Amino acid sequence: MIKFERFTLDNGLKVIVHQDKSTEIVAINILYNVGSRDEDPEKTGFAHLFEHLMFGGSVNIAKYDEPLEKVGGENNAFTNEDITNYYLTLPKTNLETGFWLESDRMLSLAFSEKSLEVQRNVVCEEFKQSYLNQPYGDVWLLLKPLAYKVHPYQWTTIGKEISHIENAKMEDVKSFFKKYYCPNNAIMVVAGNVETDQVKKLTEKWFGPIPRCEDNNRALPVEPEQKEARTLTVKRDIPYDAFIRAYHCCSRLDKDYYGTDFISDILSSGKSARLYKKLIKEKKMFSELHAYITGDIDAGLFVFYGKLIKGVKIEDAEKAIEEEIERIKNELVDDDELEKVKNRAESSLEFSEMGVLNKAMNLAYYELLGDAELVNNQINLFRSVTKEDIKNIACKIFRTENSSTLYYLSKNL
């Protein structure tokens, strides 16, 4: 159970305080309610670009890292389709430094042409190294637009294409910042050996004067139900063929989310999982094979991703996976099998509540989903999943017409 208090500033900044007296380290987590799904289809990759730009200097602080490092702090950030999350940890005695740093870059970035050029080059290089020049690197660049035709999940966080970042103009950057990086589009969590009154005073002092922006009222297009199977075959300079298939599945807040997550665990989590035992260890068809859900806030994907052993035909590998899919659709899972994944989920959730930073991130995320109190209900929701739920959800997801398959073949085989 994570206990917390919360309040909201007049400018709309939501603040959550979790007191943990066991540590002298304090975590400050600021979640901005913006991800790649909020981007203009012709100007993608901006949320990720901002993850970098936010460390490039703000209106009163030339270098974000230096003051934080001087007081023994550390920081980082991440971006995905749904959110952009910045976090830092520092000693309790230097707590105000964190408020100063985070409030200044929320107030305004430096917006220098030099900073934009530097970070644009960094992101473009990341795009090349991780997605264009890396074996299997463009899998998601191909799979997402195959699976999504309307929803902005059709592009990755890095962006649709490198030219969108290369051509990013200062006016585009300023407009994106003004729309999304403001108090009423953010959730701040402070976790550690702190008092709520102390956090309130610091928040009012450093964040209170920052003006709110227009409310971000999303009107994202809903992905229509897929009515026919889609396939794409590509050849690449890779050592082994790969088989990737995605099925549309539920959103993060859907009641089926917990059962869907368990299906991926039953199939693929650990060496006792079905896909490992049957297709890697016994049949020796794959060198690696994973089944997982994207876990997006809007309706996401259930993905199978496997790299074949040399000499195995792609059609045989596909058939073997489909046999395992049919099995989980047509047979109830064993009691022991379900209990094992429930225990693993419970352990994972308990582990995620051990450090102040993890707790701060979780509280921010669940507050974005609707209520930070959801963090304390997850174990019960996982525990409530039944064998019948697993079977019913599998039948709902694993339909041929709901699938998008990427045959990613080696030029050399």
C-alpha positions as CSV (number, residue, x, y, z in Angstrom):
1,M,0.0,0.0,0.0
2,I,1.4,3.3,-1.1
3,K,0.1,6.2,1.0
4,F,0.0,9.7,-0.5
5,E,-1.5,13.1,-0.3
6,R,-2.3,15.4,-3.2
7,F,-3.1,19.0,-4.1
8,T,-3.5,21.1,-7.2
9,L,-2.1,24.6,-7.8
10,D,-4.3,27.4,-9.3
11,N,-2.4,27.0,-12.6
12,G,-3.5,23.3,-12.8
13,L,-0.3,21.5,-11.8
14,K,-1.3,18.3,-10.0
15,V,1.0,17.4,-7.1
16,I,1.3,14.1,-5.2
17,V,3.4,13.7,-2.1
18,H,4.5,10.3,-0.8
19,Q,6.3,10.2,2.5
20,D,9.0,7.6,3.0
21,K,11.0,8.1,6.1
22,S,13.3,5.2,5.4
23,T,15.5,7.2,3.0
24,E,17.2,10.5,2.8
25,I,16.9,10.5,-1.0
26,V,14.0,12.3,-2.5
27,A,12.6,11.6,-6.0
28,I,10.9,14.3,-8.1
29,N,9.0,12.9,-11.1
30,I,7.3,15.2,-13.6
31,L,5.0,13.5,-16.1
32,Y,3.9,15.5,-19.1
33,N,0.7,14.3,-20.7
34,V,2.2,14.2,-24.2
35,G,3.6,11.5,-26.3
36,S,4.1,10.6,-29.9
37,R,0.4,10.0,-30.3
38,D,-0.1,13.8,-30.0
39,E,2.1,14.7,-32.9
40,D,1.2,16.1,-36.3
41,P,1.5,13.2,-38.8
42,E,3.7,15.4,-40.9
43,K,5.9,16.4,-38.0
44,T,6.6,13.3,-36.0
45,G,9.3,12.6,-33.4
46,F,8.8,15.9,-31.6
47,A,7.9,14.4,-28.2
48,H,11.2,12.5,-28.3
49,L,13.1,15.5,-29.6
50,F,11.8,17.4,-26.6
51,E,13.1,14.8,-24.2
52,H,16.5,15.9,-25.4
53,L,15.8,19.6,-25.7
54,M,14.6,19.8,-22.1
55,F,18.2,19.1,-21.0
56,G,19.7,21.8,-23.4
57,G,19.3,24.8,-21.1
58,S,16.3,26.8,-19.9
59,V,15.7,30.5,-19.5
60,N,17.7,31.0,-16.3
61,I,19.9,27.9,-16.3
62,A,22.4,27.3,-19.0
63,K,23.2,23.7,-18.2
64,Y,20.6,21.6,-16.4
65,D,23.0,18.8,-15.3
66,E,25.7,20.9,-13.6
67,P,23.7,22.3,-10.6
68,L,22.1,18.9,-10.0
69,E,25.4,17.1,-10.0
70,K,26.9,19.6,-7.6
71,V,24.4,18.7,-4.9
72,G,24.7,14.9,-5.5
73,G,21.7,14.5,-7.7
74,E,21.0,12.3,-10.8
75,N,18.4,12.6,-13.5
76,N,17.0,11.1,-16.7
77,A,13.9,10.9,-18.8
78,F,12.0,8.8,-21.3
79,T,9.3,9.2,-23.9
80,N,6.8,6.8,-25.4
81,E,3.6,6.9,-27.4
82,D,1.6,8.3,-24.4
83,I,3.8,10.2,-22.1
84,T,7.0,12.1,-21.6
85,N,8.5,11.6,-18.1
86,Y,11.4,13.4,-16.4
87,Y,12.8,12.4,-13.1
88,L,15.5,13.2,-10.7
89,T,16.8,12.0,-7.3
90,L,18.8,14.1,-4.8
91,P,19.6,14.3,-1.1
92,K,16.7,15.6,1.0
93,T,18.8,18.5,2.2
94,N,19.1,19.8,-1.4
95,L,15.4,19.3,-2.3
96,E,14.9,22.9,-3.4
97,T,17.5,22.6,-6.1
98,G,15.2,20.1,-7.8
99,F,12.3,22.4,-7.7
100,W,14.4,25.3,-9.1
101,L,15.6,23.2,-12.0
102,E,12.3,21.6,-13.0
103,S,10.3,24.8,-12.7
104,D,12.7,26.8,-14.8
105,R,12.5,24.4,-17.8
106,M,8.7,24.3,-17.4
107,L,8.7,28.1,-17.4
108,S,10.7,28.3,-20.7
109,L,13.4,26.5,-22.6
110,A,16.3,28.6,-23.8
111,F,15.2,28.0,-27.4
112,S,18.6,28.7,-29.0
113,E,19.3,27.7,-32.6
114,K,22.5,26.1,-31.3
115,S,20.6,23.8,-28.8
116,L,18.1,22.8,-31.4
117,E,20.8,22.0,-34.0
118,V,22.7,19.9,-31.4
119,Q,19.7,17.9,-30.2
120,R,18.4,17.5,-33.7
121,N,21.7,16.0,-34.8
122,V,21.7,13.7,-31.7
123,V,18.2,12.4,-32.4
124,C,18.9,12.0,-36.1
125,E,22.0,10.0,-35.2
126,E,20.0,7.9,-32.8
127,F,17.5,7.3,-35.6
128,K,20.2,6.1,-37.9
129,Q,22.0,3.9,-35.4
130,S,19.1,2.3,-33.7
131,Y,16.5,2.0,-36.5
132,L,18.1,2.3,-39.9
133,N,21.6,0.8,-39.6
134,Q,20.9,-1.8,-37.0
135,P,20.0,-5.4,-37.9
136,Y,16.2,-5.8,-37.3
137,G,16.1,-2.1,-36.4
138,D,13.3,-1.1,-38.7
139,V,10.9,-3.8,-37.6
140,W,8.6,-1.4,-35.7
141,L,8.9,1.2,-38.5
142,L,7.3,-1.4,-40.7
143,L,4.9,-3.2,-38.3
144,K,3.2,-0.2,-36.8
145,P,1.8,1.3,-40.0
146,L,0.9,-2.2,-41.1
147,A,-1.2,-2.7,-37.9
148,Y,-2.6,0.9,-37.5
149,K,-4.2,2.8,-40.4
150,V,-5.8,5.7,-38.5
151,H,-4.6,6.0,-34.9
152,P,-1.3,7.9,-34.4
153,Y,0.2,4.7,-32.9
154,Q,1.0,4.1,-36.5
155,W,4.4,5.7,-36.0
156,T,7.1,5.0,-33.5
157,T,8.3,7.5,-30.8
158,I,11.4,8.2,-32.8
159,G,9.2,9.4,-35.7
160,K,7.9,8.2,-39.0
161,E,11.0,9.2,-40.9
162,I,14.2,11.0,-40.2
163,S,13.4,14.0,-42.4
164,H,10.7,15.1,-39.9
165,I,13.4,15.8,-37.3
166,E,15.9,17.1,-39.8
167,N,13.4,19.7,-41.0
168,A,12.2,20.7,-37.5
169,K,12.0,24.5,-37.4
170,M,12.3,26.8,-34.4
171,E,8.6,27.9,-34.7
172,D,7.5,24.3,-34.7
173,V,9.5,23.6,-31.6
174,K,8.2,26.6,-29.7
175,S,4.6,25.8,-30.7
176,F,4.9,22.2,-29.4
177,F,6.4,23.4,-26.1
178,K,3.7,26.1,-25.6
179,K,1.0,23.5,-26.2
180,Y,2.2,20.7,-24.0
181,Y,4.9,21.7,-21.5
182,C,2.9,23.6,-19.0
183,P,1.5,23.1,-15.4
184,N,-2.0,22.0,-16.3
185,N,-0.6,19.3,-18.6
186,A,1.7,17.9,-16.0
187,I,1.7,15.7,-12.8
188,M,4.5,16.1,-10.3
189,V,5.2,13.5,-7.6
190,V,7.6,14.1,-4.7
191,A,8.5,11.0,-2.8
192,G,10.9,10.6,0.1
193,N,11.3,11.8,3.6
194,V,9.3,15.0,3.1
195,E,6.3,16.7,4.6
196,T,3.3,17.7,2.5
197,D,3.4,21.3,3.9
198,Q,7.0,21.6,2.9
199,V,6.3,20.4,-0.6
200,K,3.3,22.7,-0.9
201,K,5.5,25.8,0.0
202,L,8.2,24.8,-2.5
203,T,5.7,24.1,-5.2
204,E,3.9,27.4,-4.7
205,K,7.2,29.2,-4.7
206,W,8.7,27.7,-7.8
207,F,5.8,26.5,-9.9
208,G,2.9,28.8,-8.8
209,P,3.9,31.8,-11.0
210,I,4.1,29.6,-14.2
211,P,1.1,30.4,-16.4
212,R,-1.2,27.6,-17.5
213,C,-1.8,26.8,-21.2
214,E,-4.9,25.9,-23.1
215,D,-6.3,22.6,-21.9
216,N,-5.2,19.7,-24.0
217,N,-8.5,18.2,-25.2
218,R,-7.5,15.2,-27.2
219,A,-9.6,14.1,-30.1
220,L,-7.6,11.2,-31.5
221,P,-9.0,9.1,-34.2
222,V,-10.2,5.6,-33.1
223,E,-8.6,2.7,-35.0
224,P,-11.4,0.9,-36.7
225,E,-11.8,-2.9,-36.2
226,Q,-9.5,-4.8,-38.5
227,K,-11.5,-7.0,-40.8
228,E,-8.9,-8.8,-42.8
229,A,-5.4,-10.2,-42.2
230,R,-2.5,-8.0,-43.4
231,T,0.9,-9.2,-44.4
232,L,4.2,-7.6,-45.5
233,T,7.3,-9.4,-46.6
234,V,10.7,-7.6,-46.7
235,K,14.3,-8.8,-47.3
236,R,17.1,-7.4,-45.3
237,D,20.8,-7.9,-44.7
238,I,20.3,-10.0,-41.5
239,P,21.7,-13.3,-40.4
240,Y,18.4,-15.1,-39.6
241,D,14.8,-14.8,-40.7
242,A,12.3,-13.2,-38.2
243,F,8.6,-13.7,-37.8
244,I,6.6,-10.9,-36.3
245,R,2.9,-10.8,-35.8
246,A,0.7,-8.3,-34.1
247,Y,-2.9,-8.6,-33.0
248,H,-5.0,-5.6,-31.8
249,C,-5.9,-5.9,-28.2
250,C,-7.4,-3.8,-25.4
251,S,-6.4,-0.4,-23.9
252,R,-4.6,-0.1,-20.5
253,L,-7.8,0.8,-18.7
254,D,-9.9,-2.1,-20.2
255,K,-11.0,-4.8,-17.8
256,D,-9.4,-7.4,-20.1
257,Y,-5.9,-5.8,-19.7
258,Y,-4.9,-8.0,-16.8
259,G,-5.9,-11.2,-18.5
260,T,-4.2,-10.1,-21.7
261,D,-1.0,-9.5,-19.8
262,F,-1.3,-13.0,-18.3
263,I,-1.6,-14.6,-21.7
264,S,1.7,-13.1,-22.7
265,D,3.3,-14.4,-19.5
266,I,1.9,-17.9,-20.0
267,L,3.2,-18.0,-23.5
268,S,6.5,-16.3,-23.1
269,S,7.7,-15.3,-19.6
270,G,10.7,-17.4,-18.5
271,K,12.0,-20.8,-19.4
272,S,8.9,-22.6,-18.2
273,A,6.7,-20.7,-20.5
274,R,4.9,-22.5,-23.4
275,L,6.7,-20.9,-26.3
276,Y,10.2,-21.5,-24.8
277,K,9.5,-25.1,-23.8
278,K,7.9,-26.1,-27.1
279,L,9.4,-24.1,-29.9
280,I,12.9,-23.2,-28.6
281,K,13.8,-26.1,-26.3
282,E,11.9,-29.0,-27.8
283,K,11.4,-28.3,-31.5
284,K,14.4,-26.0,-31.8
285,M,12.7,-23.7,-34.3
286,F,13.6,-20.3,-32.8
287,S,16.8,-18.9,-31.2
288,E,14.5,-16.5,-29.4
289,L,10.8,-16.0,-29.3
290,H,8.7,-13.5,-27.3
291,A,5.1,-12.7,-26.8
292,Y,4.2,-9.4,-25.2
293,I,1.7,-6.6,-25.1
294,T,2.5,-3.0,-25.8
295,G,0.5,-1.8,-22.8
296,D,-0.5,1.5,-24.4
297,I,-3.1,3.8,-22.9
298,D,-5.2,3.5,-26.0
299,A,-5.9,0.1,-27.7
300,G,-2.5,-1.6,-28.1
301,L,-1.0,-4.6,-29.7
302,F,-0.2,-8.2,-28.7
303,V,3.0,-9.1,-30.4
304,F,4.8,-12.3,-31.3
305,Y,8.5,-11.7,-32.3
306,G,10.8,-14.6,-33.1
307,K,14.1,-15.2,-34.8
308,L,14.3,-18.5,-36.6
309,I,17.1,-21.1,-36.4
310,K,19.0,-21.3,-39.7
311,G,17.3,-23.9,-41.9
312,V,13.8,-23.5,-40.4
313,K,11.2,-22.4,-43.0
314,I,9.2,-19.3,-42.1
315,E,5.9,-21.1,-42.9
316,D,6.8,-23.9,-40.5
317,A,7.6,-21.4,-37.8
318,E,4.4,-19.6,-38.4
319,K,2.4,-22.8,-38.2
320,A,4.1,-23.8,-34.9
321,I,3.2,-20.4,-33.3
322,E,-0.4,-20.7,-34.5
323,E,-0.7,-24.2,-32.9
324,E,0.2,-22.7,-29.6
325,I,-2.3,-19.8,-30.1
326,E,-5.0,-22.4,-30.9
327,R,-4.2,-24.3,-27.8
328,I,-4.6,-21.3,-25.5
329,K,-7.9,-20.4,-27.3
330,N,-9.4,-23.9,-27.0
331,E,-8.1,-25.3,-23.7
332,L,-8.3,-23.8,-20.2
333,V,-4.9,-23.2,-18.6
334,D,-3.8,-25.3,-15.7
335,D,-4.4,-24.0,-12.2
336,D,-0.7,-24.1,-11.4
337,E,0.1,-22.3,-14.6
338,L,-2.2,-19.4,-13.8
339,E,-1.1,-19.3,-10.2
340,K,2.5,-19.0,-11.3
341,V,1.9,-16.0,-13.4
342,K,-0.2,-14.4,-10.7
343,N,2.6,-14.8,-8.2
344,R,5.1,-13.4,-10.7
345,A,2.8,-10.4,-11.3
346,E,2.4,-9.8,-7.5
347,S,6.2,-10.1,-6.9
348,S,6.9,-7.6,-9.8
349,L,4.4,-5.1,-8.4
350,E,5.8,-5.4,-4.9
351,F,9.3,-4.9,-6.3
352,S,8.2,-1.8,-8.1
353,E,7.2,-0.3,-4.8
354,M,10.6,-0.7,-3.1
355,G,12.3,2.5,-4.2
356,V,11.1,6.1,-3.9
357,L,11.7,6.7,-7.6
358,N,9.7,3.7,-8.8
359,K,6.9,4.8,-6.4
360,A,7.0,8.3,-7.8
361,M,6.8,7.1,-11.4
362,N,3.9,4.7,-10.6
363,L,1.9,7.3,-8.8
364,A,2.3,9.8,-11.6
365,Y,1.3,7.2,-14.2
366,Y,-1.9,6.0,-12.4
367,E,-2.9,9.6,-11.7
368,L,-2.7,10.2,-15.4
369,L,-4.9,7.1,-16.0
370,G,-7.5,8.6,-13.7
371,D,-6.6,8.1,-10.1
372,A,-3.3,7.5,-8.3
373,E,-5.1,5.2,-6.0
374,L,-5.2,2.7,-8.8
375,V,-1.6,1.8,-7.9
376,N,-2.9,0.1,-4.8
377,N,-5.6,-2.0,-6.7
378,Q,-3.3,-3.7,-9.2
379,I,-2.6,-6.9,-7.3
380,N,-6.4,-7.4,-6.6
381,L,-7.2,-6.9,-10.3
382,F,-4.5,-9.4,-11.4
383,R,-5.6,-11.8,-8.7
384,S,-9.2,-11.7,-10.0
385,V,-8.4,-13.1,-13.4
386,T,-9.8,-16.6,-14.0
387,K,-9.0,-19.4,-16.4
388,E,-12.2,-18.7,-18.3
389,D,-11.1,-15.1,-18.7
390,I,-7.8,-16.2,-20.3
391,K,-9.6,-18.4,-22.8
392,N,-12.3,-15.8,-23.6
393,I,-9.7,-13.0,-24.1
394,A,-7.5,-15.3,-26.3
395,C,-10.5,-16.0,-28.5
396,K,-11.3,-12.3,-28.8
397,I,-7.7,-11.3,-29.7
398,F,-6.3,-14.2,-31.7
399,R,-8.5,-14.0,-34.8
400,T,-6.9,-14.2,-38.2
401,E,-8.6,-11.1,-39.5
402,N,-7.2,-9.2,-36.5
403,S,-3.6,-10.0,-37.4
404,S,-0.8,-8.1,-39.1
405,T,2.2,-10.3,-40.0
406,L,5.7,-9.1,-41.0
407,Y,7.8,-11.7,-42.7
408,Y,11.3,-10.3,-42.2
409,L,13.6,-12.4,-44.3
410,S,17.4,-12.6,-44.7
411,K,18.8,-11.8,-48.2
412,N,21.5,-14.3,-47.4
413,L,19.4,-17.4,-46.8
